[in-house]
Amino acid sequence: MNEPVSVPETAARLRVRPKGLLRRLAAQWEVQSMIWPGIIFIILFSYIPMWGITIAFKEYDIFQGVSGSPWVGLRQFRMFFGSPDFAMIMKNTIVIAFLKLVVIFPAPVALALMLNEVRHSAYKRLVQTLTYLPHFISWVIVSGLVFSILSVENGSLNMMLQKLGLIRQPVNWLSLPEYFYAILISSGVWKEIGFSSIVYLAAIVGVNPHLYEAAAIDGAGRLRQIFSVTLPTIAPVITIFFILQIGNLLNAGFEDILAITNGGKNTILREVSEVIDTYVYNVGVNQMRYSFATAAGLFKSLINVLLLWGANSLARKAGGSSLW
């Protein structure tokens, strides 16, 4: 006759022995085979090249190499902060970044909300296609379109304003600094508004339709439903992208600014167009001051990291969505 087995003894027999790390990774080889190529790619192309930022603390000599160049401590940073261009660069960077944050960031949200209200599916797909296409056009082509529209000779904007009687003589828009921000921001909105709205449209599609029905029963119109149902539901998505945008706040622009200023050759606009990224390009590539340019770029990256950390902490304390 078999002896009765107690419950703790049975549980001990059924307890699975903990596996080692390698055995657990081997058991998950299907998942790991998809993860490790990405990890290796990031290590090779994102972390190993970071060794090069050490030249920000050196007087880099191309013949001595990174390891052979002498250390100079924070001298490159002091030279950057003491540069006569520092105030102008920071002012332009902050102004352009702020304009992009308050104009370009909410524009895709507004477009997604409007597209969601369109009931004619064919018309909706047409509008989506037309707004997506500019994203796939390079800034070189976009700048060509901008130059053509704003041209003094036969530019469509000047011709239209002259026919309306708003101006008497054609205006050279691209040579007047006061119009640079409007040209840069409007071209950025036109290029990215459609593609950036894809995420918000996907979030809106996921809203529970019963919420709209309940709001309609309570007497809410379409506008009220947007503010009471749609926006609160997609708020976590908007918050995540807003935090990421704050983390890139000092990345005020590079391709768009270089394209509209004709590769930086339009020196009339330099007082309003020179930002940290274009300054790093001009100093590092054109003047071959690699250590100085690296120090300026590293300063911008550190500020962006602090902004990202601060925005994420505020969002987490506010009880909303956060990155970590």
C-alpha positions in Angstrom: 0.0 0.0 0.0 1.4 3.4 -1.0 2.0 5.9 1.7 0.1 9.2 1.5 2.1 12.1 0.2 1.8 15.5 2.0 0.9 18.6 0.1 4.2 20.5 0.8 6.1 17.4 -0.4 4.1 17.2 -3.6 4.7 20.9 -4.2 8.4 20.5 -3.7 8.4 17.6 -6.2 6.6 19.8 -8.8 8.7 22.9 -8.2 10.6 23.7 -11.3 14.3 24.0 -10.7 15.5 27.5 -11.8 17.4 27.5 -15.0 20.7 29.3 -15.6 20.8 32.4 -17.8 22.3 30.6 -20.8 19.7 27.8 -20.6 16.8 30.3 -20.4 18.3 32.2 -23.4 18.6 29.0 -25.3 15.0 28.1 -24.5 14.0 31.5 -26.0 16.1 31.2 -29.1 13.3 32.2 -31.4 12.8 35.6 -29.6 16.5 36.1 -28.9 17.3 35.6 -32.6 15.1 38.6 -33.4 16.5 40.8 -30.5 20.3 40.3 -30.8 20.8 41.6 -34.4 19.2 44.9 -33.2 21.4 45.0 -30.1 24.5 44.2 -32.1 23.6 46.9 -34.6 23.1 49.5 -31.9 26.4 48.6 -30.2 28.4 48.7 -33.5 26.9 51.9 -34.9 25.7 53.8 -31.8 27.9 53.0 -28.8 31.3 52.2 -30.3 31.4 55.4 -32.3 30.7 57.4 -29.1 34.4 56.8 -28.3 35.0 59.6 -30.8 33.4 62.3 -28.6 36.6 62.2 -26.5 38.1 64.6 -29.1 35.9 67.2 -27.5 38.3 67.1 -24.6 41.4 67.0 -26.8 43.2 69.2 -29.4 42.5 66.8 -32.2 45.3 66.4 -34.7 44.4 64.4 -37.8 47.9 63.0 -38.1 48.1 61.9 -34.4 44.7 60.4 -34.3 42.1 60.3 -31.6 44.3 58.4 -29.1 47.5 60.4 -29.8 46.0 63.9 -29.7 46.8 65.8 -26.5 44.2 66.3 -23.7 43.1 69.9 -23.2 40.3 69.4 -20.6 37.3 71.7 -21.1 39.1 74.3 -23.2 37.0 73.5 -26.3 33.8 74.1 -24.3 35.1 77.4 -22.9 35.9 78.5 -26.4 32.4 77.6 -27.5 30.7 79.4 -24.6 33.0 82.4 -25.2 32.5 82.5 -28.9 30.9 85.8 -30.2 28.4 83.6 -32.1 27.2 81.7 -29.0 24.4 84.1 -28.1 23.1 84.3 -31.7 23.2 80.5 -32.1 21.4 79.7 -28.9 18.8 82.4 -29.6 18.1 81.0 -33.1 18.1 77.4 -31.9 15.6 78.2 -29.1 13.3 80.3 -31.3 13.1 77.8 -34.1 12.7 74.8 -31.7 9.9 76.7 -29.9 8.1 77.5 -33.1 8.4 73.9 -34.3 7.0 72.7 -30.9 4.0 75.0 -30.9 3.2 74.9 -34.7 4.6 71.7 -36.3 3.9 69.3 -33.3 0.1 70.0 -32.9 -0.5 70.2 -36.6 -0.6 66.4 -37.3 -3.0 66.0 -34.3 -5.4 68.6 -35.8 -5.2 66.9 -39.2 -5.9 63.5 -37.7 -8.9 64.9 -35.8 -10.3 66.5 -39.0 -9.7 63.4 -41.2 -11.5 61.3 -38.6 -14.6 63.5 -39.1 -14.6 62.9 -42.9 -17.3 60.3 -43.7 -16.6 60.1 -47.5 -14.0 57.3 -47.6 -12.7 58.1 -51.2 -12.2 61.7 -50.3 -10.5 60.8 -47.1 -8.1 58.5 -48.8 -7.3 61.2 -51.4 -6.6 63.8 -48.7 -4.4 61.3 -46.8 -2.4 60.4 -49.9 -1.8 64.0 -50.9 -0.7 64.9 -47.4 1.6 61.8 -47.0 3.5 62.4 -50.3 5.6 65.4 -49.3 7.3 63.4 -46.6 9.0 61.3 -49.2 10.3 64.3 -51.0 13.9 65.4 -50.1 14.5 68.8 -48.7 16.6 69.6 -51.8 13.4 69.3 -53.9 11.3 71.1 -51.3 13.7 74.0 -51.3 13.5 74.1 -55.1 9.7 74.4 -54.8 10.1 77.1 -52.2 12.6 79.1 -54.4 10.2 78.8 -57.3 7.2 79.9 -55.4 9.0 82.8 -53.7 11.1 83.9 -56.7 11.2 87.6 -57.5 10.9 86.8 -61.2 7.7 84.9 -62.0 7.2 83.6 -58.5 3.6 82.5 -57.9 3.3 84.3 -54.6 4.5 87.6 -55.9 2.3 87.3 -58.9 -0.8 86.5 -56.8 -0.2 89.3 -54.4 0.4 91.8 -57.2 -2.9 90.8 -58.9 -4.7 91.2 -55.6 -3.2 94.6 -55.2 -1.5 93.8 -51.9 2.0 94.7 -53.2 3.2 96.9 -56.0 6.7 95.4 -56.6 7.8 91.8 -56.2 9.3 91.1 -52.8 12.5 89.1 -52.4 11.2 86.9 -49.6 14.3 84.8 -49.2 16.5 87.8 -48.6 14.5 89.3 -45.8 15.3 87.8 -42.4 11.9 88.7 -40.9 10.2 86.2 -43.2 12.7 83.3 -42.7 10.9 81.7 -39.7 7.5 81.8 -41.5 9.0 80.1 -44.6 10.9 77.5 -42.6 7.9 76.5 -40.3 5.3 76.6 -43.1 7.5 74.4 -45.4 8.1 72.0 -42.4 4.3 71.7 -41.7 3.6 71.1 -45.4 6.2 68.3 -45.6 5.5 66.4 -42.4 1.9 67.0 -41.3 0.4 64.1 -43.3 3.0 61.4 -42.4 3.1 62.4 -38.7 -0.7 62.2 -38.5 -0.6 58.4 -39.2 0.1 57.5 -35.5 -2.7 59.7 -34.2 -5.1 58.4 -36.8 -4.3 54.8 -35.7 -4.9 55.9 -32.0 -8.2 57.4 -32.9 -9.3 54.3 -34.7 -8.8 52.4 -31.4 -11.2 54.6 -29.5 -14.1 52.6 -28.2 -17.2 53.5 -30.4 -19.5 53.0 -27.4 -17.9 56.1 -25.8 -19.1 58.2 -28.8 -22.6 56.6 -28.5 -22.8 57.4 -24.8 -21.6 61.0 -25.5 -24.2 61.3 -28.3 -27.0 60.1 -26.0 -25.9 62.8 -23.5 -26.4 65.4 -26.2 -22.8 65.9 -27.2 -22.2 67.1 -30.7 -19.2 66.2 -32.9 -17.0 69.0 -31.6 -17.9 68.2 -28.0 -17.1 64.5 -28.7 -13.7 65.4 -30.0 -12.8 67.3 -26.8 -14.6 64.9 -24.4 -13.8 61.5 -26.0 -11.2 61.6 -28.7 -8.6 63.8 -27.2 -8.7 62.3 -23.7 -8.4 58.8 -25.2 -5.4 59.5 -27.4 -3.8 61.8 -24.7 -1.2 59.1 -23.8 0.0 58.9 -27.4 0.2 62.6 -27.6 2.1 62.8 -24.3 4.7 60.2 -25.4 5.4 62.1 -28.6 5.5 65.4 -26.8 8.1 64.0 -24.4 10.2 62.8 -27.4 9.8 66.2 -29.0 11.1 67.9 -25.8 14.0 65.5 -25.9 14.9 66.8 -29.4 14.2 70.4 -28.6 17.6 71.7 -29.4 17.6 69.7 -32.7 16.1 72.8 -34.3 16.9 71.6 -37.8 19.7 70.9 -40.2 18.6 69.7 -43.7 15.7 72.1 -43.9 17.7 75.1 -42.8 20.7 74.3 -45.1 18.3 73.7 -48.0 16.4 77.0 -47.6 19.6 79.0 -47.0 21.1 77.5 -50.1 23.6 75.4 -48.2 24.4 78.3 -45.9 25.5 80.5 -48.9 22.7 83.0 -48.2 24.7 84.8 -45.6 22.0 87.5 -45.3 19.9 85.0 -43.3 22.7 83.9 -41.0 21.6 86.1 -38.1 18.3 84.2 -37.9 19.1 80.8 -39.4 22.4 79.7 -37.8 21.6 77.0 -35.2 23.8 74.6 -33.3 23.6 71.9 -35.9 24.5 74.1 -38.9 27.2 75.8 -36.8 28.7 72.4 -36.0 28.6 71.5 -39.7 30.2 74.8 -40.7 32.9 74.8 -38.0 33.6 71.0 -38.2 33.5 70.3 -41.9 34.2 73.6 -43.6 36.8 74.9 -41.1 38.1 71.4 -40.0 37.9 72.4 -36.2 36.8 68.9 -35.2 37.3 69.2 -31.4 35.5 72.5 -31.2 32.6 71.2 -33.3 32.4 68.0 -31.2 32.3 70.1 -28.0 29.4 72.1 -29.4 27.5 69.0 -30.5 28.1 67.3 -27.2 26.8 70.3 -25.3 23.6 70.2 -27.3 23.2 66.4 -26.7 23.6 66.8 -22.9 21.0 69.6 -22.8 18.6 67.4 -24.8 19.1 64.5 -22.4 18.4 66.7 -19.4 15.3 68.0 -21.2 14.1 64.5 -22.0 14.7 63.4 -18.4 12.9 66.4 -17.0 9.9 66.1 -19.3 9.5 62.4 -18.6 9.7 63.0 -14.8 7.1 65.8 -15.0 4.8 63.6 -17.1 5.2 60.7 -14.6 4.5 62.9 -11.6 1.4 64.3 -13.3 0.0 60.8 -13.5 0.1 60.6 -17.3 2.1 58.4 -19.7 5.8 58.4 -19.5 8.7 56.7 -21.4 10.1 55.0 -18.3 
